[in-house]
Amino acid sequence: MANLSKTASRLDAFIDLMGPVIGVMLLAVGIETYRNGGSMGWPIAGAVLLVINSWVAWRRLARRRNPIPSP
């Protein structure tokens, strides 16, 4: 029988790691758009999104590694 708690935990970690991947993709598209004469806002938005998503993923994965003991 499958352990649903373990499967859900792995799926949650995978979703946490997809945020930085999307940030990198937006940054790459933003840089390419800027090189082709687009707005400087796209690379800035991509960089901000990448930093925020990386920070959120780092916090959530660190919390998952060191669980807080329940009283």
mmJSON file of the N, C-alpha and C atoms, coordinates in Angstrom:
{"data_MODEL":{"atom_site":{
"group_PDB":["ATOM","ATOM","ATOM","ATOM","ATOM","ATOM","ATOM","ATOM","ATOM","ATOM","ATOM","ATOM","ATOM","ATOM","ATOM","ATOM","ATOM","ATOM","ATOM","ATOM","ATOM","ATOM","ATOM","ATOM","ATOM","ATOM","ATOM","ATOM","ATOM","ATOM","ATOM","ATOM","ATOM","ATOM","ATOM","ATOM","ATOM","ATOM","ATOM","ATOM","ATOM","ATOM","ATOM","ATOM","ATOM","ATOM","ATOM","ATOM","ATOM","ATOM","ATOM","ATOM","ATOM","ATOM","ATOM","ATOM","ATOM","ATOM","ATOM","ATOM","ATOM","ATOM","ATOM","ATOM","ATOM","ATOM","ATOM","ATOM","ATOM","ATOM","ATOM","ATOM","ATOM","ATOM","ATOM","ATOM","ATOM","ATOM","ATOM","ATOM","ATOM","ATOM","ATOM","ATOM","ATOM","ATOM","ATOM","ATOM","ATOM","ATOM","ATOM","ATOM","ATOM","ATOM","ATOM","ATOM","ATOM","ATOM","ATOM","ATOM","ATOM","ATOM","ATOM","ATOM","ATOM","ATOM","ATOM","ATOM","ATOM","ATOM","ATOM","ATOM","ATOM","ATOM","ATOM","ATOM","ATOM","ATOM","ATOM","ATOM","ATOM","ATOM","ATOM","ATOM","ATOM","ATOM","ATOM","ATOM","ATOM","ATOM","ATOM","ATOM","ATOM","ATOM","ATOM","ATOM","ATOM","ATOM","ATOM","ATOM","ATOM","ATOM","ATOM","ATOM","ATOM","ATOM","ATOM","ATOM","ATOM","ATOM","ATOM","ATOM","ATOM","ATOM","ATOM","ATOM","ATOM","ATOM","ATOM","ATOM","ATOM","ATOM","ATOM","ATOM","ATOM","ATOM","ATOM","ATOM","ATOM","ATOM","ATOM","ATOM","ATOM","ATOM","ATOM","ATOM","ATOM","ATOM","ATOM","ATOM","ATOM","ATOM","ATOM","ATOM","ATOM","ATOM","ATOM","ATOM","ATOM","ATOM","ATOM","ATOM","ATOM","ATOM","ATOM","ATOM","ATOM","ATOM","ATOM","ATOM","ATOM","ATOM","ATOM","ATOM","ATOM","ATOM","ATOM","ATOM","ATOM","ATOM","ATOM","ATOM","ATOM"],
"id":[1,2,3,4,5,6,7,8,9,10,11,12,13,14,15,16,17,18,19,20,21,22,23,24,25,26,27,28,29,30,31,32,33,34,35,36,37,38,39,40,41,42,43,44,45,46,47,48,49,50,51,52,53,54,55,56,57,58,59,60,61,62,63,64,65,66,67,68,69,70,71,72,73,74,75,76,77,78,79,80,81,82,83,84,85,86,87,88,89,90,91,92,93,94,95,96,97,98,99,100,101,102,103,104,105,106,107,108,109,110,111,112,113,114,115,116,117,118,119,120,121,122,123,124,125,126,127,128,129,130,131,132,133,134,135,136,137,138,139,140,141,142,143,144,145,146,147,148,149,150,151,152,153,154,155,156,157,158,159,160,161,162,163,164,165,166,167,168,169,170,171,172,173,174,175,176,177,178,179,180,181,182,183,184,185,186,187,188,189,190,191,192,193,194,195,196,197,198,199,200,201,202,203,204,205,206,207,208,209,210,211,212,213],
"type_symbol":["N","C","C","N","C","C","N","C","C","N","C","C","N","C","C","N","C","C","N","C","C","N","C","C","N","C","C","N","C","C","N","C","C","N","C","C","N","C","C","N","C","C","N","C","C","N","C","C","N","C","C","N","C","C","N","C","C","N","C","C","N","C","C","N","C","C","N","C","C","N","C","C","N","C","C","N","C","C","N","C","C","N","C","C","N","C","C","N","C","C","N","C","C","N","C","C","N","C","C","N","C","C","N","C","C","N","C","C","N","C","C","N","C","C","N","C","C","N","C","C","N","C","C","N","C","C","N","C","C","N","C","C","N","C","C","N","C","C","N","C","C","N","C","C","N","C","C","N","C","C","N","C","C","N","C","C","N","C","C","N","C","C","N","C","C","N","C","C","N","C","C","N","C","C","N","C","C","N","C","C","N","C","C","N","C","C","N","C","C","N","C","C","N","C","C","N","C","C","N","C","C","N","C","C","N","C","C","N","C","C","N","C","C"],
"label_atom_id":["N","CA","C","N","CA","C","N","CA","C","N","CA","C","N","CA","C","N","CA","C","N","CA","C","N","CA","C","N","CA","C","N","CA","C","N","CA","C","N","CA","C","N","CA","C","N","CA","C","N","CA","C","N","CA","C","N","CA","C","N","CA","C","N","CA","C","N","CA","C","N","CA","C","N","CA","C","N","CA","C","N","CA","C","N","CA","C","N","CA","C","N","CA","C","N","CA","C","N","CA","C","N","CA","C","N","CA","C","N","CA","C","N","CA","C","N","CA","C","N","CA","C","N","CA","C","N","CA","C","N","CA","C","N","CA","C","N","CA","C","N","CA","C","N","CA","C","N","CA","C","N","CA","C","N","CA","C","N","CA","C","N","CA","C","N","CA","C","N","CA","C","N","CA","C","N","CA","C","N","CA","C","N","CA","C","N","CA","C","N","CA","C","N","CA","C","N","CA","C","N","CA","C","N","CA","C","N","CA","C","N","CA","C","N","CA","C","N","CA","C","N","CA","C","N","CA","C","N","CA","C","N","CA","C","N","CA","C","N","CA","C","N","CA","C","N","CA","C"],
"label_alt_id":[null,null,null,null,null,null,null,null,null,null,null,null,null,null,null,null,null,null,null,null,null,null,null,null,null,null,null,null,null,null,null,null,null,null,null,null,null,null,null,null,null,null,null,null,null,null,null,null,null,null,null,null,null,null,null,null,null,null,null,null,null,null,null,null,null,null,null,null,null,null,null,null,null,null,null,null,null,null,null,null,null,null,null,null,null,null,null,null,null,null,null,null,null,null,null,null,null,null,null,null,null,null,null,null,null,null,null,null,null,null,null,null,null,null,null,null,null,null,null,null,null,null,null,null,null,null,null,null,null,null,null,null,null,null,null,null,null,null,null,null,null,null,null,null,null,null,null,null,null,null,null,null,null,null,null,null,null,null,null,null,null,null,null,null,null,null,null,null,null,null,null,null,null,null,null,null,null,null,null,null,null,null,null,null,null,null,null,null,null,null,null,null,null,null,null,null,null,null,null,null,null,null,null,null,null,null,null,null,null,null,null,null,null],
"label_comp_id":["MET","MET","MET","ALA","ALA","ALA","ASN","ASN","ASN","LEU","LEU","LEU","SER","SER","SER","LYS","LYS","LYS","THR","THR","THR","ALA","ALA","ALA","SER","SER","SER","ARG","ARG","ARG","LEU","LEU","LEU","ASP","ASP","ASP","ALA","ALA","ALA","PHE","PHE","PHE","ILE","ILE","ILE","ASP","ASP","ASP","LEU","LEU","LEU","MET","MET","MET","GLY","GLY","GLY","PRO","PRO","PRO","VAL","VAL","VAL","ILE","ILE","ILE","GLY","GLY","GLY","VAL","VAL","VAL","MET","MET","MET","LEU","LEU","LEU","LEU","LEU","LEU","ALA","ALA","ALA","VAL","VAL","VAL","GLY","GLY","GLY","ILE","ILE","ILE","GLU","GLU","GLU","THR","THR","THR","TYR","TYR","TYR","ARG","ARG","ARG","ASN","ASN","ASN","GLY","GLY","GLY","GLY","GLY","GLY","SER","SER","SER","MET","MET","MET","GLY","GLY","GLY","TRP","TRP","TRP","PRO","PRO","PRO","ILE","ILE","ILE","ALA","ALA","ALA","GLY","GLY","GLY","ALA","ALA","ALA","VAL","VAL","VAL","LEU","LEU","LEU","LEU","LEU","LEU","VAL","VAL","VAL","ILE","ILE","ILE","ASN","ASN","ASN","SER","SER","SER","TRP","TRP","TRP","VAL","VAL","VAL","ALA","ALA","ALA","TRP","TRP","TRP","ARG","ARG","ARG","ARG","ARG","ARG","LEU","LEU","LEU","ALA","ALA","ALA","ARG","ARG","ARG","ARG","ARG","ARG","ARG","ARG","ARG","ASN","ASN","ASN","PRO","PRO","PRO","ILE","ILE","ILE","PRO","PRO","PRO","SER","SER","SER","PRO","PRO","PRO"],
"label_asym_id":["A","A","A","A","A","A","A","A","A","A","A","A","A","A","A","A","A","A","A","A","A","A","A","A","A","A","A","A","A","A","A","A","A","A","A","A","A","A","A","A","A","A","A","A","A","A","A","A","A","A","A","A","A","A","A","A","A","A","A","A","A","A","A","A","A","A","A","A","A","A","A","A","A","A","A","A","A","A","A","A","A","A","A","A","A","A","A","A","A","A","A","A","A","A","A","A","A","A","A","A","A","A","A","A","A","A","A","A","A","A","A","A","A","A","A","A","A","A","A","A","A","A","A","A","A","A","A","A","A","A","A","A","A","A","A","A","A","A","A","A","A","A","A","A","A","A","A","A","A","A","A","A","A","A","A","A","A","A","A","A","A","A","A","A","A","A","A","A","A","A","A","A","A","A","A","A","A","A","A","A","A","A","A","A","A","A","A","A","A","A","A","A","A","A","A","A","A","A","A","A","A","A","A","A","A","A","A","A","A","A","A","A","A"],
"label_entity_id":["1","1","1","1","1","1","1","1","1","1","1","1","1","1","1","1","1","1","1","1","1","1","1","1","1","1","1","1","1","1","1","1","1","1","1","1","1","1","1","1","1","1","1","1","1","1","1","1","1","1","1","1","1","1","1","1","1","1","1","1","1","1","1","1","1","1","1","1","1","1","1","1","1","1","1","1","1","1","1","1","1","1","1","1","1","1","1","1","1","1","1","1","1","1","1","1","1","1","1","1","1","1","1","1","1","1","1","1","1","1","1","1","1","1","1","1","1","1","1","1","1","1","1","1","1","1","1","1","1","1","1","1","1","1","1","1","1","1","1","1","1","1","1","1","1","1","1","1","1","1","1","1","1","1","1","1","1","1","1","1","1","1","1","1","1","1","1","1","1","1","1","1","1","1","1","1","1","1","1","1","1","1","1","1","1","1","1","1","1","1","1","1","1","1","1","1","1","1","1","1","1","1","1","1","1","1","1","1","1","1","1","1","1"],
"label_seq_id":[1,1,1,2,2,2,3,3,3,4,4,4,5,5,5,6,6,6,7,7,7,8,8,8,9,9,9,10,10,10,11,11,11,12,12,12,13,13,13,14,14,14,15,15,15,16,16,16,17,17,17,18,18,18,19,19,19,20,20,20,21,21,21,22,22,22,23,23,23,24,24,24,25,25,25,26,26,26,27,27,27,28,28,28,29,29,29,30,30,30,31,31,31,32,32,32,33,33,33,34,34,34,35,35,35,36,36,36,37,37,37,38,38,38,39,39,39,40,40,40,41,41,41,42,42,42,43,43,43,44,44,44,45,45,45,46,46,46,47,47,47,48,48,48,49,49,49,50,50,50,51,51,51,52,52,52,53,53,53,54,54,54,55,55,55,56,56,56,57,57,57,58,58,58,59,59,59,60,60,60,61,61,61,62,62,62,63,63,63,64,64,64,65,65,65,66,66,66,67,67,67,68,68,68,69,69,69,70,70,70,71,71,71],
"pdbx_PDB_ins_code":[null,null,null,null,null,null,null,null,null,null,null,null,null,null,null,null,null,null,null,null,null,null,null,null,null,null,null,null,null,null,null,null,null,null,null,null,null,null,null,null,null,null,null,null,null,null,null,null,null,null,null,null,null,null,null,null,null,null,null,null,null,null,null,null,null,null,null,null,null,null,null,null,null,null,null,null,null,null,null,null,null,null,null,null,null,null,null,null,null,null,null,null,null,null,null,null,null,null,null,null,null,null,null,null,null,null,null,null,null,null,null,null,null,null,null,null,null,null,null,null,null,null,null,null,null,null,null,null,null,null,null,null,null,null,null,null,null,null,null,null,null,null,null,null,null,null,null,null,null,null,null,null,null,null,null,null,null,null,null,null,null,null,null,null,null,null,null,null,null,null,null,null,null,null,null,null,null,null,null,null,null,null,null,null,null,null,null,null,null,null,null,null,null,null,null,null,null,null,null,null,null,null,null,null,null,null,null,null,null,null,null,null,null],
"Cartn_x":[0.841,0.0,0.883,0.52,1.311,1.134,2.237,2.203,1.858,0.616,0.149,0.847,1.205,1.886,3.259,3.976,5.299,5.187,4.187,3.969,3.599,2.735,2.339,3.52,4.376,5.546,6.511,6.719,7.606,7.02,5.715,5.051,5.145,4.993,5.107,6.527,7.529,8.918,9.177,8.609,8.767,8.15,6.972,6.313,7.124,7.735,8.59,9.781,10.326,11.492,11.132,9.872,9.467,9.464,9.325,9.324,10.621,11.779,13.033,13.24,12.743,12.871,12.087,10.887,10.08,10.748,11.364,12.081,13.252,13.992,15.121,14.61,13.508,12.957,12.504,11.832,11.393,12.583,13.621,14.822,15.472,15.569,16.173,15.351,14.042,13.178,13.264,13.331,13.436,14.721,15.829,17.112,17.079,16.517,16.413,15.52,14.43,13.532,14.237,14.995,15.716,16.777,17.455,18.468,17.846,16.593,15.898,15.16,15.455,14.867,13.663,13.393,12.245,12.54,11.6,11.689,12.687,13.325,14.245,13.473,12.169,11.352,11.281,11.383,11.299,12.459,13.713,14.79,14.738,14.304,14.187,13.112,11.968,10.887,11.336,12.064,12.571,13.54,14.425,15.401,14.705,13.731,12.996,12.235,11.582,10.833,11.765,12.918,13.88,14.361,14.698,15.187,14.102,12.891,11.807,11.485,11.372,11.06,12.178,13.423,14.543,14.519,14.216,14.162,13.043,11.875,10.743,11.069,11.646,11.998,13.042,14.026,15.071,14.467,13.582,12.96,12.109,11.311,10.432,11.199,12.239,13.016,13.854,14.35,15.104,14.185,12.964,12.015,11.648,11.592,11.251,12.384,13.638,14.768,14.855,14.523,14.606,13.206,12.436,11.073,11.077,10.112,9.977,9.27,9.871,9.221,7.931,6.909,5.618,5.621,4.985,4.979,4.132],
"Cartn_y":[-1.178,0.0,1.237,2.226,3.454,4.331,4.934,5.856,7.247,7.671,8.925,10.135,10.068,11.192,11.423,10.344,10.455,10.959,10.471,10.911,12.386,12.823,14.234,15.119,14.65,15.425,15.594,14.54,14.624,15.516,15.443,16.298,17.769,18.039,19.398,19.938,19.106,19.53,19.788,18.985,19.188,20.512,20.815,22.075,23.253,23.116,24.174,24.443,23.413,23.583,24.088,24.031,24.528,26.055,26.733,28.193,28.785,28.362,28.883,28.526,27.387,27.005,27.99,28.329,29.299,30.668,31.036,32.307,32.373,31.29,31.246,31.373,30.695,30.774,32.2,32.861,34.229,35.171,34.959,35.788,35.619,34.396,34.156,34.802,34.669,35.295,36.814,37.338,38.78,39.345,38.636,39.09,39.063,38.006,37.914,39.019,39.301,40.371,41.721,41.949,43.207,43.363,42.283,42.339,42.642,42.26,42.519,43.853,44.711,46.042,46.197,45.228,45.307,46.123,46.129,46.899,46.27,47.131,46.667,46.024,46.236,45.685,44.17,43.526,42.066,41.372,41.76,41.105,41.421,42.635,42.983,42.129,41.984,41.151,39.699,39.194,37.823,37.634,38.61,38.509,38.569,39.463,39.568,38.286,37.748,36.501,35.346,35.288,34.234,34.323,35.519,35.691,35.329,35.798,35.512,34.023,33.398,31.961,31.117,31.515,30.784,30.904,32.091,32.307,31.478,31.471,30.69,29.203,28.718,27.288,26.923,27.786,27.529,27.426,28.351,28.329,27.085,26.739,25.587,24.277,24.148,22.908,22.811,23.932,23.909,23.514,24.023,23.664,22.189,21.665,20.255,19.354,19.808,19.017,18.98,20.087,20.192,20.409,19.351,19.534,20.02,20.872,21.392,20.324,19.938,18.915,19.457,18.623,19.044,18.787,19.664,19.509,18.369],
"Cartn_z":[0.0,0.0,0.0,-0.756,-0.884,0.351,0.767,1.891,1.339,1.522,0.942,1.544,2.81,3.445,2.818,2.557,1.936,0.503,-0.225,-1.6,-1.641,-0.752,-0.701,-0.334,0.567,0.964,-0.202,-0.97,-2.137,-3.22,-3.424,-4.401,-3.979,-2.698,-2.187,-2.384,-2.153,-2.374,-3.852,-4.723,-6.161,-6.593,-6.077,-6.411,-5.884,-4.705,-4.17,-5.082,-5.69,-6.557,-7.947,-8.324,-9.635,-9.69,-8.558,-8.535,-9.066,-8.55,-9.104,-10.574,-11.006,-12.419,-13.288,-12.862,-13.608,-13.58,-12.45,-12.365,-13.331,-13.456,-14.401,-15.832,-16.139,-17.486,-17.81,-16.87,-17.109,-17.227,-16.437,-16.544,-17.913,-18.402,-19.709,-20.828,-20.749,-21.756,-21.653,-20.431,-20.24,-20.795,-20.602,-21.147,-22.67,-23.22,-24.685,-25.242,-24.56,-24.998,-24.933,-23.872,-23.737,-24.833,-25.156,-26.222,-27.58,-27.759,-29.024,-29.018,-28.035,-28.01,-27.11,-26.265,-25.367,-24.125,-23.234,-22.004,-21.028,-20.226,-19.186,-18.032,-18.002,-16.924,-16.918,-18.089,-18.14,-17.433,-17.675,-16.925,-15.437,-15.095,-13.672,-13.013,-13.677,-13.13,-13.003,-13.986,-13.913,-12.765,-12.558,-11.463,-10.107,-9.976,-8.707,-8.426,-9.431,-9.262,-8.898,-9.52,-9.217,-7.776,-7.322,-5.945,-4.938,-5.154,-4.21,-4.178,-5.338,-5.373,-4.783,-4.988,-4.398,-2.88,-2.384,-0.937,-0.309,-0.932,-0.417,-0.437,-1.525,-1.611,-0.566,-0.369,0.631,2.025,2.369,3.694,3.898,2.883,3.046,3.088,2.271,2.29,3.559,4.076,5.333,6.488,6.493,7.542,7.455,6.232,6.05,6.551,6.422,6.902,8.413,9.073,10.531,11.099,11.257,11.76,13.209,13.521,14.876,15.707,16.854,17.675,18.271,18.254,18.823,20.336,21.097,22.571,23.043],
"occupancy":[1.0,1.0,1.0,1.0,1.0,1.0,1.0,1.0,1.0,1.0,1.0,1.0,1.0,1.0,1.0,1.0,1.0,1.0,1.0,1.0,1.0,1.0,1.0,1.0,1.0,1.0,1.0,1.0,1.0,1.0,1.0,1.0,1.0,1.0,1.0,1.0,1.0,1.0,1.0,1.0,1.0,1.0,1.0,1.0,1.0,1.0,1.0,1.0,1.0,1.0,1.0,1.0,1.0,1.0,1.0,1.0,1.0,1.0,1.0,1.0,1.0,1.0,1.0,1.0,1.0,1.0,1.0,1.0,1.0,1.0,1.0,1.0,1.0,1.0,1.0,1.0,1.0,1.0,1.0,1.0,1.0,1.0,1.0,1.0,1.0,1.0,1.0,1.0,1.0,1.0,1.0,1.0,1.0,1.0,1.0,1.0,1.0,1.0,1.0,1.0,1.0,1.0,1.0,1.0,1.0,1.0,1.0,1.0,1.0,1.0,1.0,1.0,1.0,1.0,1.0,1.0,1.0,1.0,1.0,1.0,1.0,1.0,1.0,1.0,1.0,1.0,1.0,1.0,1.0,1.0,1.0,1.0,1.0,1.0,1.0,1.0,1.0,1.0,1.0,1.0,1.0,1.0,1.0,1.0,1.0,1.0,1.0,1.0,1.0,1.0,1.0,1.0,1.0,1.0,1.0,1.0,1.0,1.0,1.0,1.0,1.0,1.0,1.0,1.0,1.0,1.0,1.0,1.0,1.0,1.0,1.0,1.0,1.0,1.0,1.0,1.0,1.0,1.0,1.0,1.0,1.0,1.0,1.0,1.0,1.0,1.0,1.0,1.0,1.0,1.0,1.0,1.0,1.0,1.0,1.0,1.0,1.0,1.0,1.0,1.0,1.0,1.0,1.0,1.0,1.0,1.0,1.0,1.0,1.0,1.0,1.0,1.0,1.0],
"B_iso_or_equiv":[0.0,0.0,0.0,0.0,0.0,0.0,0.0,0.0,0.0,0.0,0.0,0.0,0.0,0.0,0.0,0.0,0.0,0.0,0.0,0.0,0.0,0.0,0.0,0.0,0.0,0.0,0.0,0.0,0.0,0.0,0.0,0.0,0.0,0.0,0.0,0.0,0.0,0.0,0.0,0.0,0.0,0.0,0.0,0.0,0.0,0.0,0.0,0.0,0.0,0.0,0.0,0.0,0.0,0.0,0.0,0.0,0.0,0.0,0.0,0.0,0.0,0.0,0.0,0.0,0.0,0.0,0.0,0.0,0.0,0.0,0.0,0.0,0.0,0.0,0.0,0.0,0.0,0.0,0.0,0.0,0.0,0.0,0.0,0.0,0.0,0.0,0.0,0.0,0.0,0.0,0.0,0.0,0.0,0.0,0.0,0.0,0.0,0.0,0.0,0.0,0.0,0.0,0.0,0.0,0.0,0.0,0.0,0.0,0.0,0.0,0.0,0.0,0.0,0.0,0.0,0.0,0.0,0.0,0.0,0.0,0.0,0.0,0.0,0.0,0.0,0.0,0.0,0.0,0.0,0.0,0.0,0.0,0.0,0.0,0.0,0.0,0.0,0.0,0.0,0.0,0.0,0.0,0.0,0.0,0.0,0.0,0.0,0.0,0.0,0.0,0.0,0.0,0.0,0.0,0.0,0.0,0.0,0.0,0.0,0.0,0.0,0.0,0.0,0.0,0.0,0.0,0.0,0.0,0.0,0.0,0.0,0.0,0.0,0.0,0.0,0.0,0.0,0.0,0.0,0.0,0.0,0.0,0.0,0.0,0.0,0.0,0.0,0.0,0.0,0.0,0.0,0.0,0.0,0.0,0.0,0.0,0.0,0.0,0.0,0.0,0.0,0.0,0.0,0.0,0.0,0.0,0.0,0.0,0.0,0.0,0.0,0.0,0.0],
"pdbx_formal_charge":[null,null,null,null,null,null,null,null,null,null,null,null,null,null,null,null,null,null,null,null,null,null,null,null,null,null,null,null,null,null,null,null,null,null,null,null,null,null,null,null,null,null,null,null,null,null,null,null,null,null,null,null,null,null,null,null,null,null,null,null,null,null,null,null,null,null,null,null,null,null,null,null,null,null,null,null,null,null,null,null,null,null,null,null,null,null,null,null,null,null,null,null,null,null,null,null,null,null,null,null,null,null,null,null,null,null,null,null,null,null,null,null,null,null,null,null,null,null,null,null,null,null,null,null,null,null,null,null,null,null,null,null,null,null,null,null,null,null,null,null,null,null,null,null,null,null,null,null,null,null,null,null,null,null,null,null,null,null,null,null,null,null,null,null,null,null,null,null,null,null,null,null,null,null,null,null,null,null,null,null,null,null,null,null,null,null,null,null,null,null,null,null,null,null,null,null,null,null,null,null,null,null,null,null,null,null,null,null,null,null,null,null,null],
"auth_seq_id":[1,1,1,2,2,2,3,3,3,4,4,4,5,5,5,6,6,6,7,7,7,8,8,8,9,9,9,10,10,10,11,11,11,12,12,12,13,13,13,14,14,14,15,15,15,16,16,16,17,17,17,18,18,18,19,19,19,20,20,20,21,21,21,22,22,22,23,23,23,24,24,24,25,25,25,26,26,26,27,27,27,28,28,28,29,29,29,30,30,30,31,31,31,32,32,32,33,33,33,34,34,34,35,35,35,36,36,36,37,37,37,38,38,38,39,39,39,40,40,40,41,41,41,42,42,42,43,43,43,44,44,44,45,45,45,46,46,46,47,47,47,48,48,48,49,49,49,50,50,50,51,51,51,52,52,52,53,53,53,54,54,54,55,55,55,56,56,56,57,57,57,58,58,58,59,59,59,60,60,60,61,61,61,62,62,62,63,63,63,64,64,64,65,65,65,66,66,66,67,67,67,68,68,68,69,69,69,70,70,70,71,71,71],
"auth_comp_id":["MET","MET","MET","ALA","ALA","ALA","ASN","ASN","ASN","LEU","LEU","LEU","SER","SER","SER","LYS","LYS","LYS","THR","THR","THR","ALA","ALA","ALA","SER","SER","SER","ARG","ARG","ARG","LEU","LEU","LEU","ASP","ASP","ASP","ALA","ALA","ALA","PHE","PHE","PHE","ILE","ILE","ILE","ASP","ASP","ASP","LEU","LEU","LEU","MET","MET","MET","GLY","GLY","GLY","PRO","PRO","PRO","VAL","VAL","VAL","ILE","ILE","ILE","GLY","GLY","GLY","VAL","VAL","VAL","MET","MET","MET","LEU","LEU","LEU","LEU","LEU","LEU","ALA","ALA","ALA","VAL","VAL","VAL","GLY","GLY","GLY","ILE","ILE","ILE","GLU","GLU","GLU","THR","THR","THR","TYR","TYR","TYR","ARG","ARG","ARG","ASN","ASN","ASN","GLY","GLY","GLY","GLY","GLY","GLY","SER","SER","SER","MET","MET","MET","GLY","GLY","GLY","TRP","TRP","TRP","PRO","PRO","PRO","ILE","ILE","ILE","ALA","ALA","ALA","GLY","GLY","GLY","ALA","ALA","ALA","VAL","VAL","VAL","LEU","LEU","LEU","LEU","LEU","LEU","VAL","VAL","VAL","ILE","ILE","ILE","ASN","ASN","ASN","SER","SER","SER","TRP","TRP","TRP","VAL","VAL","VAL","ALA","ALA","ALA","TRP","TRP","TRP","ARG","ARG","ARG","ARG","ARG","ARG","LEU","LEU","LEU","ALA","ALA","ALA","ARG","ARG","ARG","ARG","ARG","ARG","ARG","ARG","ARG","ASN","ASN","ASN","PRO","PRO","PRO","ILE","ILE","ILE","PRO","PRO","PRO","SER","SER","SER","PRO","PRO","PRO"],
"auth_asym_id":["A","A","A","A","A","A","A","A","A","A","A","A","A","A","A","A","A","A","A","A","A","A","A","A","A","A","A","A","A","A","A","A","A","A","A","A","A","A","A","A","A","A","A","A","A","A","A","A","A","A","A","A","A","A","A","A","A","A","A","A","A","A","A","A","A","A","A","A","A","A","A","A","A","A","A","A","A","A","A","A","A","A","A","A","A","A","A","A","A","A","A","A","A","A","A","A","A","A","A","A","A","A","A","A","A","A","A","A","A","A","A","A","A","A","A","A","A","A","A","A","A","A","A","A","A","A","A","A","A","A","A","A","A","A","A","A","A","A","A","A","A","A","A","A","A","A","A","A","A","A","A","A","A","A","A","A","A","A","A","A","A","A","A","A","A","A","A","A","A","A","A","A","A","A","A","A","A","A","A","A","A","A","A","A","A","A","A","A","A","A","A","A","A","A","A","A","A","A","A","A","A","A","A","A","A","A","A","A","A","A","A","A","A"],
"auth_atom_id":["N","CA","C","N","CA","C","N","CA","C","N","CA","C","N","CA","C","N","CA","C","N","CA","C","N","CA","C","N","CA","C","N","CA","C","N","CA","C","N","CA","C","N","CA","C","N","CA","C","N","CA","C","N","CA","C","N","CA","C","N","CA","C","N","CA","C","N","CA","C","N","CA","C","N","CA","C","N","CA","C","N","CA","C","N","CA","C","N","CA","C","N","CA","C","N","CA","C","N","CA","C","N","CA","C","N","CA","C","N","CA","C","N","CA","C","N","CA","C","N","CA","C","N","CA","C","N","CA","C","N","CA","C","N","CA","C","N","CA","C","N","CA","C","N","CA","C","N","CA","C","N","CA","C","N","CA","C","N","CA","C","N","CA","C","N","CA","C","N","CA","C","N","CA","C","N","CA","C","N","CA","C","N","CA","C","N","CA","C","N","CA","C","N","CA","C","N","CA","C","N","CA","C","N","CA","C","N","CA","C","N","CA","C","N","CA","C","N","CA","C","N","CA","C","N","CA","C","N","CA","C","N","CA","C","N","CA","C","N","CA","C","N","CA","C","N","CA","C"],
"pdbx_PDB_model_num":[1,1,1,1,1,1,1,1,1,1,1,1,1,1,1,1,1,1,1,1,1,1,1,1,1,1,1,1,1,1,1,1,1,1,1,1,1,1,1,1,1,1,1,1,1,1,1,1,1,1,1,1,1,1,1,1,1,1,1,1,1,1,1,1,1,1,1,1,1,1,1,1,1,1,1,1,1,1,1,1,1,1,1,1,1,1,1,1,1,1,1,1,1,1,1,1,1,1,1,1,1,1,1,1,1,1,1,1,1,1,1,1,1,1,1,1,1,1,1,1,1,1,1,1,1,1,1,1,1,1,1,1,1,1,1,1,1,1,1,1,1,1,1,1,1,1,1,1,1,1,1,1,1,1,1,1,1,1,1,1,1,1,1,1,1,1,1,1,1,1,1,1,1,1,1,1,1,1,1,1,1,1,1,1,1,1,1,1,1,1,1,1,1,1,1,1,1,1,1,1,1,1,1,1,1,1,1,1,1,1,1,1,1]
}}}
